[in-house]
Amino acid sequence: MKKYFIIAAAAIVALAACTKNEADTTAYEQAKVINFNTVANKATKAPISSTVFSSSNDPFGVFAYYLAEGNWNTAAANSSAVSYMSDAEVAFNDTKDIWAPSDTYYWPLEGKLTFIAYWPKDAATATFSNAGVLTLTGYTLNTTVADQDDLLYSSIAADKNQNESYYVDSENSKNSETAEGDKGVNIKFKHALSQIIFQAKTAEDVYDAGLSFKVDAITVNAASTAASMTVTNPLDAQVSADITTWNAPGDNVNFAVSSTAFPAAANTYLNKTISAPIGDALLAIPVTAFAGTDPTVTIAYTLYRLSGDVDLGSKTVTVHFDDIDDVIAAWQAGKKYVYNFTIDLQKIYFNPTVTDWVAGGTQEFDVPADAS
């Protein structure tokens, strides 16, 4: 009787107010269908620089395991875990204003699900084990710096049994780009790469003497383009705590960070204080520790007299990062490194000497006694 009563009541509501019934159905579906909220962990084309994961981003991949009793173990394999989502594609659904899998997945009636994600979906071949190990293989970094995509992986979202309220980053008071409400599983992405930025200035005494520079080009040489990455049960802590491992770096290439004059405008030059970054931010495969064979940076620059825009010549120098590692000894995943370099000149000094007298000969002669 109770079952028939519920059906009848639902039918009456449907006849009396179709609009309300549609809204109720949507709410019910959102509660039972697995969806996702996203947020990027701070430091697209170019690096994601805020905590907002834009709805315009490409799809990401998701894995999930089911445990009847929940309690995902981050210290060992979860032997009874059953694969529930295997590298599912998740894209933003403009109609529903939600990140949803391409194939629909439903919440189980009992037990809990543990999720992990990576982005972009087509960046690499991904696997995820019941020990919490996410592995990305076949990843290749774009050699055109302006066209590089960030590479992201998420924290473990353990023991979930329903969609959650939309994500709030308490540290920055910023949210996912979706509307408020019970939207989906909170996915917190982290940066897997390192971000490298260059800035420059003219030495103060050089500038005060009426001289300055333009940076003609910056190139990072012999940096890796490809690798495989492994993380194990990454939590919400900083990326360095995930012990991200990069294996088998690929061929080394040169990355043109900047290939046009900076500053670009005519009759403008580097100031004696740092201004803006030069060129594009470089995304790089992390480097555990610099050594003599690791990447170098080549900087080409031209000297100008400030008065009259007189070109006084150009120079190109190459520096090992190993030689400038007093503060930055490695490139770690999820960290942004800023290299501020100062261009100086050799001052003109003088070293005066005097040419010694040259012997002109010795003359012997007698003075006459009757000389007047």
C-alpha positions as a Markdown table, in Angstrom:
| # | Residue | x | y | z |
|---|---|---|---|---|
| 1 | Met | 0.0 | 0.0 | 0.0 |
| 2 | Lys | 2.8 | 2.4 | 0.9 |
| 3 | Lys | 4.4 | 1.9 | -2.5 |
| 4 | Tyr | 1.2 | 2.7 | -4.4 |
| 5 | Phe | 0.5 | 5.7 | -2.2 |
| 6 | Ile | 3.9 | 7.2 | -3.1 |
| 7 | Ile | 3.4 | 6.7 | -6.8 |
| 8 | Ala | -0.1 | 8.2 | -6.6 |
| 9 | Ala | 1.2 | 11.2 | -4.7 |
| 10 | Ala | 3.9 | 11.8 | -7.3 |
| 11 | Ala | 1.4 | 11.6 | -10.1 |
| 12 | Ile | -0.9 | 14.2 | -8.4 |
| 13 | Val | 2.1 | 16.5 | -8.0 |
| 14 | Ala | 3.0 | 16.1 | -11.6 |
| 15 | Leu | -0.5 | 17.0 | -12.7 |
| 16 | Ala | -0.8 | 20.0 | -10.4 |
| 17 | Ala | 2.7 | 21.5 | -11.0 |
| 18 | Cys | 4.8 | 20.1 | -13.8 |
| 19 | Thr | 7.5 | 22.7 | -13.3 |
| 20 | Lys | 8.1 | 21.8 | -9.7 |
| 21 | Asn | 8.3 | 18.1 | -10.6 |
| 22 | Glu | 11.0 | 18.8 | -13.2 |
| 23 | Ala | 13.0 | 20.7 | -10.7 |
| 24 | Asp | 12.7 | 17.9 | -8.1 |
| 25 | Thr | 13.8 | 15.3 | -10.7 |
| 26 | Thr | 16.8 | 17.4 | -11.5 |
| 27 | Ala | 17.8 | 17.6 | -7.9 |
| 28 | Tyr | 17.3 | 13.9 | -7.4 |
| 29 | Glu | 19.4 | 13.1 | -10.5 |
| 30 | Gln | 22.2 | 15.4 | -9.3 |
| 31 | Ala | 22.2 | 13.6 | -5.9 |
| 32 | Lys | 22.4 | 10.2 | -7.5 |
| 33 | Val | 24.5 | 10.8 | -10.6 |
| 34 | Ile | 28.3 | 11.2 | -10.0 |
| 35 | Asn | 29.4 | 14.7 | -11.0 |
| 36 | Phe | 32.5 | 16.7 | -10.1 |
| 37 | Asn | 33.6 | 20.1 | -8.7 |
| 38 | Thr | 37.0 | 21.3 | -9.6 |
| 39 | Val | 39.7 | 23.6 | -8.3 |
| 40 | Ala | 43.3 | 24.1 | -9.3 |
| 41 | Asn | 45.9 | 24.2 | -6.5 |
| 42 | Lys | 47.8 | 27.6 | -6.9 |
| 43 | Ala | 51.6 | 27.9 | -7.9 |
| 44 | Thr | 44.8 | 26.3 | -20.4 |
| 45 | Lys | 47.4 | 27.5 | -22.5 |
| 46 | Ala | 50.1 | 28.7 | -20.1 |
| 47 | Pro | 50.1 | 27.8 | -16.4 |
| 48 | Ile | 46.9 | 28.0 | -14.5 |
| 49 | Ser | 47.7 | 30.9 | -12.1 |
| 50 | Ser | 44.7 | 30.9 | -9.7 |
| 51 | Thr | 42.5 | 28.4 | -7.9 |
| 52 | Val | 39.8 | 28.5 | -10.5 |
| 53 | Phe | 39.6 | 25.6 | -12.9 |
| 54 | Ser | 37.8 | 27.2 | -15.8 |
| 55 | Ser | 34.8 | 25.5 | -17.4 |
| 56 | Ser | 36.4 | 26.2 | -20.8 |
| 57 | Asn | 39.2 | 23.8 | -20.0 |
| 58 | Asp | 39.5 | 20.5 | -21.9 |
| 59 | Pro | 38.2 | 17.3 | -20.3 |
| 60 | Phe | 40.1 | 15.5 | -17.5 |
| 61 | Gly | 40.4 | 11.8 | -16.7 |
| 62 | Val | 39.1 | 10.2 | -13.5 |
| 63 | Phe | 39.6 | 6.8 | -11.7 |
| 64 | Ala | 37.5 | 5.5 | -8.9 |
| 65 | Tyr | 37.6 | 2.4 | -6.6 |
| 66 | Tyr | 34.7 | 1.0 | -4.6 |
| 67 | Leu | 35.1 | -0.2 | -1.0 |
| 68 | Ala | 32.1 | -1.8 | 0.7 |
| 69 | Glu | 33.2 | -0.5 | 4.1 |
| 70 | Gly | 35.0 | 2.6 | 2.9 |
| 71 | Asn | 38.2 | 3.5 | 4.9 |
| 72 | Trp | 40.6 | 3.9 | 1.9 |
| 73 | Asn | 44.0 | 2.9 | 3.2 |
| 74 | Thr | 46.7 | 5.4 | 2.0 |
| 75 | Ala | 49.5 | 3.3 | 3.5 |
| 76 | Ala | 48.9 | 0.0 | 1.7 |
| 77 | Ala | 47.0 | -1.7 | -1.1 |
| 78 | Asn | 43.2 | -1.9 | -0.7 |
| 79 | Ser | 42.9 | -5.5 | -1.6 |
| 80 | Ser | 39.1 | -5.6 | -1.6 |
| 81 | Ala | 38.7 | -2.5 | -3.7 |
| 82 | Val | 36.8 | -2.8 | -6.9 |
| 83 | Ser | 37.5 | -0.6 | -9.9 |
| 84 | Tyr | 34.4 | 1.6 | -10.5 |
| 85 | Met | 35.6 | 4.2 | -13.0 |
| 86 | Ser | 38.6 | 3.5 | -15.2 |
| 87 | Asp | 40.1 | 6.6 | -16.9 |
| 88 | Ala | 36.6 | 8.1 | -17.4 |
| 89 | Glu | 36.5 | 11.3 | -19.4 |
| 90 | Val | 34.9 | 14.2 | -17.6 |
| 91 | Ala | 33.9 | 17.3 | -19.5 |
| 92 | Phe | 32.0 | 20.5 | -18.6 |
| 93 | Asn | 28.2 | 20.2 | -19.4 |
| 94 | Asp | 27.1 | 23.8 | -20.3 |
| 95 | Thr | 23.4 | 22.8 | -20.1 |
| 96 | Lys | 23.6 | 21.4 | -16.5 |
| 97 | Asp | 26.4 | 23.7 | -15.4 |
| 98 | Ile | 28.5 | 20.8 | -14.1 |
| 99 | Trp | 31.5 | 18.6 | -14.8 |
| 100 | Ala | 30.1 | 15.3 | -15.7 |
| 101 | Pro | 31.5 | 12.0 | -17.1 |
| 102 | Ser | 30.9 | 11.3 | -20.8 |
| 103 | Asp | 29.3 | 8.0 | -19.7 |
| 104 | Thr | 26.8 | 8.4 | -16.7 |
| 105 | Tyr | 27.9 | 6.8 | -13.4 |
| 106 | Tyr | 25.7 | 6.4 | -10.4 |
| 107 | Trp | 26.4 | 6.4 | -6.7 |
| 108 | Pro | 26.1 | 3.0 | -5.1 |
| 109 | Leu | 23.5 | 2.5 | -2.4 |
| 110 | Glu | 26.1 | 1.3 | 0.1 |
| 111 | Gly | 29.8 | 1.5 | 0.4 |
| 112 | Lys | 32.1 | 4.4 | -0.6 |
| 113 | Leu | 34.1 | 5.5 | -3.6 |
| 114 | Thr | 37.6 | 6.9 | -3.7 |
| 115 | Phe | 38.6 | 9.1 | -6.7 |
| 116 | Ile | 41.7 | 10.6 | -8.4 |
| 117 | Ala | 41.9 | 12.7 | -11.5 |
| 118 | Tyr | 44.4 | 14.2 | -13.9 |
| 119 | Trp | 44.3 | 16.8 | -16.7 |
| 120 | Pro | 44.3 | 17.1 | -19.6 |
| 121 | Lys | 42.7 | 13.8 | -20.5 |
| 122 | Asp | 44.8 | 13.4 | -23.6 |
| 123 | Ala | 48.1 | 14.4 | -22.0 |
| 124 | Ala | 49.3 | 10.9 | -21.2 |
| 125 | Thr | 48.4 | 7.2 | -20.7 |
| 126 | Ala | 47.1 | 6.9 | -17.2 |
| 127 | Thr | 46.7 | 4.0 | -14.7 |
| 128 | Phe | 45.6 | 4.0 | -11.0 |
| 129 | Ser | 46.1 | 1.0 | -8.7 |
| 130 | Asn | 44.3 | 0.0 | -5.5 |
| 131 | Ala | 47.4 | 1.0 | -3.7 |
| 132 | Gly | 46.7 | 4.6 | -4.6 |
| 133 | Val | 49.4 | 4.9 | -7.3 |
| 134 | Leu | 48.6 | 7.2 | -10.2 |
| 135 | Thr | 51.0 | 6.8 | -13.1 |
| 136 | Leu | 51.1 | 8.9 | -16.2 |
| 137 | Thr | 53.3 | 7.6 | -19.1 |
| 138 | Gly | 54.0 | 8.9 | -22.6 |
| 139 | Tyr | 53.8 | 12.6 | -21.5 |
| 140 | Thr | 55.5 | 15.1 | -23.9 |
| 141 | Leu | 55.9 | 18.7 | -23.1 |
| 142 | Asn | 55.2 | 21.1 | -26.0 |
| 143 | Thr | 58.4 | 22.7 | -27.2 |
| 144 | Thr | 56.6 | 25.9 | -28.2 |
| 145 | Val | 56.5 | 27.7 | -24.8 |
| 146 | Ala | 53.5 | 29.9 | -25.7 |
| 147 | Asp | 51.4 | 26.7 | -26.5 |
| 148 | Gln | 52.3 | 24.7 | -23.4 |
| 149 | Asp | 49.5 | 23.2 | -21.3 |
| 150 | Asp | 49.7 | 22.8 | -17.6 |
| 151 | Leu | 49.8 | 19.2 | -16.4 |
| 152 | Leu | 47.6 | 18.5 | -13.3 |
| 153 | Tyr | 46.8 | 15.7 | -11.0 |
| 154 | Ser | 44.4 | 15.7 | -8.1 |
| 155 | Ser | 44.5 | 14.9 | -4.4 |
| 156 | Ile | 42.9 | 11.6 | -3.4 |
| 157 | Ala | 39.1 | 12.2 | -2.8 |
| 158 | Ala | 38.6 | 9.3 | -0.4 |
| 159 | Asp | 35.5 | 7.6 | 0.9 |
| 160 | Lys | 32.8 | 9.6 | -0.8 |
| 161 | Asn | 29.1 | 8.4 | -1.0 |
| 162 | Gln | 27.4 | 11.4 | -2.5 |
| 163 | Asn | 27.9 | 14.6 | -4.4 |
| 164 | Glu | 29.3 | 17.5 | -2.4 |
| 165 | Ser | 28.7 | 21.2 | -2.0 |
| 166 | Tyr | 30.7 | 23.2 | -4.5 |
| 167 | Tyr | 34.4 | 23.6 | -3.6 |
| 168 | Val | 35.6 | 26.4 | -1.4 |
| 169 | Asp | 39.4 | 27.1 | -1.1 |
| 170 | Ser | 39.5 | 28.4 | 2.4 |
| 171 | Glu | 43.0 | 29.7 | 2.0 |
| 172 | Asn | 42.1 | 32.0 | -0.9 |
| 173 | Ser | 38.3 | 32.3 | -0.5 |
| 174 | Lys | 37.9 | 31.2 | -4.1 |
| 175 | Asn | 35.6 | 28.6 | -5.6 |
| 176 | Ser | 35.1 | 26.4 | -8.6 |
| 177 | Glu | 33.6 | 28.2 | -11.5 |
| 178 | Thr | 30.2 | 26.5 | -11.1 |
| 179 | Ala | 27.1 | 27.7 | -9.4 |
| 180 | Glu | 26.3 | 27.0 | -5.7 |
| 181 | Gly | 24.6 | 23.8 | -4.6 |
| 182 | Asp | 25.2 | 20.1 | -4.3 |
| 183 | Lys | 27.2 | 19.8 | -7.5 |
| 184 | Gly | 29.7 | 16.9 | -7.4 |
| 185 | Val | 32.8 | 15.3 | -6.0 |
| 186 | Asn | 35.4 | 17.9 | -5.0 |
| 187 | Ile | 38.5 | 17.5 | -7.1 |
| 188 | Lys | 41.5 | 19.5 | -6.1 |
| 189 | Phe | 44.1 | 19.7 | -8.8 |
| 190 | Lys | 47.9 | 20.2 | -8.3 |
| 191 | His | 50.6 | 21.2 | -10.7 |
| 192 | Ala | 52.9 | 18.4 | -11.8 |
| 193 | Leu | 55.4 | 20.7 | -13.6 |
| 194 | Ser | 57.7 | 23.5 | -12.6 |
| 195 | Gln | 57.1 | 27.0 | -13.8 |
| 196 | Ile | 60.1 | 29.2 | -14.7 |
| 197 | Ile | 60.0 | 33.0 | -15.1 |
| 198 | Phe | 62.7 | 35.4 | -16.1 |
| 199 | Gln | 62.9 | 39.1 | -15.2 |
| 200 | Ala | 65.8 | 41.6 | -15.7 |
| 201 | Lys | 67.1 | 45.0 | -14.8 |
| 202 | Thr | 70.0 | 47.2 | -15.7 |
| 203 | Ala | 72.7 | 47.6 | -13.0 |
| 204 | Glu | 71.9 | 50.8 | -11.2 |
| 205 | Asp | 75.2 | 52.6 | -11.8 |
| 206 | Val | 75.1 | 51.7 | -15.5 |
| 207 | Tyr | 71.6 | 53.2 | -15.8 |
| 208 | Asp | 72.6 | 56.3 | -13.9 |
| 209 | Ala | 75.4 | 56.7 | -16.4 |
| 210 | Gly | 72.9 | 57.0 | -19.2 |
| 211 | Leu | 73.1 | 53.4 | -20.5 |
| 212 | Ser | 70.7 | 50.5 | -20.6 |
| 213 | Phe | 69.7 | 47.3 | -22.4 |
| 214 | Lys | 67.1 | 45.4 | -24.3 |
| 215 | Val | 66.9 | 41.6 | -23.9 |
| 216 | Asp | 66.8 | 40.2 | -27.4 |
| 217 | Ala | 66.2 | 36.6 | -26.5 |
| 218 | Ile | 66.1 | 34.1 | -23.7 |
| 219 | Thr | 66.5 | 30.4 | -24.4 |
| 220 | Val | 66.5 | 27.5 | -21.9 |
| 221 | Asn | 68.8 | 24.8 | -23.4 |
| 222 | Ala | 68.8 | 21.0 | -23.0 |
| 223 | Ala | 65.6 | 20.7 | -20.9 |
| 224 | Ser | 63.6 | 17.5 | -21.1 |
| 225 | Thr | 60.5 | 17.2 | -23.2 |
| 226 | Ala | 59.1 | 13.9 | -22.0 |
| 227 | Ala | 58.8 | 11.7 | -18.9 |
| 228 | Ser | 56.6 | 9.4 | -16.9 |
| 229 | Met | 55.2 | 10.6 | -13.6 |
| 230 | Thr | 54.1 | 8.6 | -10.5 |
| 231 | Val | 52.4 | 9.8 | -7.3 |
| 232 | Thr | 51.1 | 7.7 | -4.4 |
| 233 | Asn | 47.9 | 8.7 | -2.5 |
| 234 | Pro | 48.5 | 12.5 | -2.9 |
| 235 | Leu | 46.7 | 14.4 | -0.1 |
| 236 | Asp | 45.7 | 18.1 | 0.2 |
| 237 | Ala | 49.1 | 19.1 | 1.4 |
| 238 | Gln | 51.6 | 20.8 | -0.8 |
| 239 | Val | 52.9 | 19.0 | -3.9 |
| 240 | Ser | 56.3 | 18.4 | -2.4 |
| 241 | Ala | 54.7 | 16.1 | 0.2 |
| 242 | Asp | 53.4 | 13.8 | -2.6 |
| 243 | Ile | 56.9 | 12.6 | -3.5 |
| 244 | Thr | 56.2 | 13.0 | -7.1 |
| 245 | Thr | 58.6 | 10.9 | -9.2 |
| 246 | Trp | 59.6 | 11.7 | -12.7 |
| 247 | Asn | 61.2 | 8.8 | -14.6 |
| 248 | Ala | 63.0 | 8.3 | -18.0 |
| 249 | Pro | 63.3 | 11.9 | -19.2 |
| 250 | Gly | 62.9 | 12.2 | -22.9 |
| 251 | Asp | 65.1 | 14.0 | -25.5 |
| 252 | Asn | 66.5 | 17.4 | -24.4 |
| 253 | Val | 65.6 | 20.4 | -26.5 |
| 254 | Asn | 65.9 | 24.2 | -26.4 |
| 255 | Phe | 62.9 | 26.2 | -25.3 |
| 256 | Ala | 62.6 | 29.8 | -26.6 |
| 257 | Val | 61.2 | 31.7 | -23.7 |
| 258 | Ser | 61.5 | 35.0 | -25.5 |
| 259 | Ser | 62.6 | 35.7 | -29.1 |
| 260 | Thr | 61.7 | 39.4 | -29.4 |
| 261 | Ala | 63.2 | 42.5 | -28.0 |
| 262 | Phe | 62.2 | 43.4 | -24.4 |
| 263 | Pro | 61.0 | 46.0 | -23.7 |
| 264 | Ala | 59.3 | 46.0 | -27.1 |
| 265 | Ala | 58.5 | 49.7 | -27.5 |
| 266 | Ala | 61.0 | 52.0 | -29.2 |
| 267 | Asn | 63.2 | 54.1 | -26.9 |
| 268 | Thr | 62.4 | 52.0 | -23.9 |
| 269 | Tyr | 64.9 | 49.9 | -22.1 |
| 270 | Leu | 65.4 | 47.9 | -18.9 |
| 271 | Asn | 65.0 | 50.0 | -15.9 |
| 272 | Lys | 67.2 | 49.7 | -12.8 |
| 273 | Thr | 64.4 | 48.0 | -11.0 |
| 274 | Ile | 62.5 | 44.8 | -12.0 |
| 275 | Ser | 59.5 | 45.4 | -14.1 |
| 276 | Ala | 57.5 | 42.6 | -15.9 |
| 277 | Pro | 58.4 | 39.0 | -16.8 |
| 278 | Ile | 60.2 | 38.6 | -20.1 |
| 279 | Gly | 58.5 | 36.4 | -22.7 |
| 280 | Asp | 56.3 | 33.5 | -21.7 |
| 281 | Ala | 56.4 | 31.5 | -18.5 |
| 282 | Leu | 58.2 | 28.2 | -19.2 |
| 283 | Leu | 56.7 | 24.9 | -18.0 |
| 284 | Ala | 59.4 | 22.5 | -17.3 |
| 285 | Ile | 59.9 | 18.8 | -16.3 |
| 286 | Pro | 61.1 | 19.0 | -12.7 |
| 287 | Val | 64.8 | 18.6 | -12.1 |
| 288 | Thr | 65.8 | 16.8 | -8.9 |
| 289 | Ala | 69.1 | 18.6 | -8.5 |
| 290 | Phe | 71.2 | 20.7 | -10.9 |
| 291 | Ala | 74.5 | 19.3 | -12.2 |
| 292 | Gly | 76.9 | 20.5 | -14.8 |
| 293 | Thr | 75.0 | 18.6 | -17.6 |
| 294 | Asp | 71.6 | 20.0 | -16.6 |
| 295 | Pro | 69.8 | 22.9 | -18.4 |
| 296 | Thr | 71.5 | 26.2 | -19.2 |
| 297 | Val | 70.0 | 29.5 | -20.0 |
| 298 | Thr | 71.2 | 31.7 | -22.9 |
| 299 | Ile | 70.6 | 35.4 | -22.8 |
| 300 | Ala | 71.1 | 37.7 | -25.7 |
| 301 | Tyr | 71.1 | 41.5 | -25.1 |
| 302 | Thr | 72.0 | 44.8 | -26.7 |
| 303 | Leu | 73.4 | 47.9 | -25.1 |
| 304 | Tyr | 72.0 | 51.4 | -25.8 |
| 305 | Arg | 72.8 | 54.9 | -24.9 |
| 306 | Leu | 69.6 | 56.4 | -23.4 |
| 307 | Ser | 70.2 | 59.7 | -25.1 |
| 308 | Gly | 69.7 | 59.4 | -28.8 |
| 309 | Asp | 68.9 | 55.6 | -28.9 |
| 310 | Val | 72.4 | 54.7 | -29.9 |
| 311 | Asp | 73.1 | 51.0 | -30.3 |
| 312 | Leu | 76.4 | 50.2 | -28.6 |
| 313 | Gly | 76.7 | 46.5 | -29.5 |
| 314 | Ser | 75.2 | 43.1 | -28.5 |
| 315 | Lys | 76.4 | 40.1 | -26.6 |
| 316 | Thr | 75.2 | 36.6 | -25.9 |
| 317 | Val | 76.0 | 34.7 | -22.7 |
| 318 | Thr | 75.2 | 31.1 | -21.5 |
| 319 | Val | 74.9 | 30.2 | -17.9 |
| 320 | His | 74.5 | 26.8 | -16.1 |
| 321 | Phe | 71.7 | 26.8 | -13.6 |
| 322 | Asp | 74.1 | 24.7 | -11.5 |
| 323 | Asp | 76.3 | 27.9 | -11.3 |
| 324 | Ile | 73.4 | 30.0 | -9.9 |
| 325 | Asp | 71.8 | 27.6 | -7.5 |
| 326 | Asp | 72.5 | 29.4 | -4.2 |
| 327 | Val | 68.7 | 29.7 | -3.6 |
| 328 | Ile | 67.1 | 27.5 | -6.3 |
| 329 | Ala | 68.9 | 24.1 | -6.2 |
| 330 | Ala | 66.2 | 22.2 | -8.1 |
| 331 | Trp | 62.9 | 22.5 | -10.0 |
| 332 | Gln | 60.2 | 20.8 | -8.0 |
| 333 | Ala | 56.7 | 20.0 | -9.1 |
| 334 | Gly | 54.1 | 22.6 | -8.3 |
| 335 | Lys | 56.6 | 25.4 | -7.7 |
| 336 | Lys | 57.1 | 28.6 | -9.6 |
| 337 | Tyr | 60.7 | 29.9 | -9.8 |
| 338 | Val | 61.6 | 33.5 | -10.7 |
| 339 | Tyr | 65.1 | 34.3 | -12.0 |
| 340 | Asn | 65.9 | 38.0 | -11.6 |
| 341 | Phe | 69.1 | 38.8 | -13.5 |
| 342 | Thr | 71.0 | 42.1 | -13.6 |
| 343 | Ile | 72.9 | 43.1 | -16.7 |
| 344 | Asp | 76.1 | 45.0 | -15.9 |
| 345 | Leu | 79.0 | 46.4 | -17.8 |
| 346 | Gln | 82.7 | 46.5 | -17.2 |
| 347 | Lys | 83.6 | 49.9 | -16.0 |
| 348 | Ile | 86.3 | 51.9 | -17.7 |
| 349 | Tyr | 89.4 | 52.2 | -15.5 |
| 350 | Phe | 92.9 | 53.4 | -16.3 |
| 351 | Asn | 96.3 | 51.9 | -15.4 |
| 352 | Pro | 98.8 | 54.7 | -16.1 |
| 353 | Thr | 102.4 | 54.0 | -16.8 |
| 354 | Val | 105.2 | 56.2 | -18.1 |
| 355 | Thr | 107.5 | 55.1 | -20.9 |
| 356 | Asp | 111.0 | 55.1 | -19.5 |
| 357 | Trp | 113.6 | 57.2 | -21.1 |
| 358 | Val | 115.4 | 55.5 | -23.9 |
| 359 | Ala | 119.2 | 55.7 | -23.9 |
| 360 | Gly | 120.4 | 58.0 | -26.6 |
| 361 | Gly | 124.1 | 57.2 | -26.3 |
| 362 | Thr | 127.0 | 58.4 | -24.1 |
| 363 | Gln | 129.5 | 60.9 | -25.3 |
| 364 | Glu | 133.0 | 61.2 | -23.9 |
| 365 | Phe | 134.7 | 64.5 | -24.3 |
| 366 | Asp | 137.6 | 66.6 | -22.7 |
| 367 | Val | 137.0 | 70.2 | -21.6 |
| 368 | Pro | 139.8 | 72.4 | -23.2 |
| 369 | Ala | 142.0 | 74.1 | -20.6 |
| 370 | Asp | 141.9 | 77.4 | -22.5 |
| 371 | Ala | 138.2 | 77.2 | -23.1 |
| 372 | Ser | 136.5 | 80.6 | -22.6 |
